[in-house]
Amino acid sequence: MSCAAVRHQFENERKKGLTFEKALDIYREVDGSVAAHRVELAELKKADEPEAVKHLESHIAEGEKLLQEIRRMKLG
């Protein structure tokens, strides 16, 4: 699932009442996606694909932003 789609899912879950388990599932999904994007990014840089690199870097940044947001959440 794309980072934008996961972000949408995260926001919907938050509105409904995000559980710790669901936040953890989303975190793991985004973390895996960002890791895969980083591998793909390295390949694109080697292939000298500047537009694709730029596009993928934006996806990575979006994913990292969501990961940070989940990390800052507090239970309570």
Sequence and secondary structure as in RCSB ss.txt:
>XXXX:A:sequence
MSCAAVRHQFENERKKGLTFEKALDIYREVDGSVAAHRVELAELKKADEPEAVKHLESHIAEGEKLLQEIRRMKL
G
>XXXX:A:secstr
  HHHHHHHHHHHHHH   HHHHHHHHHHHHHHHHHHHHHHHHHHHTT HHHHHHHHHHHHHHHHHHHHHHT   
 
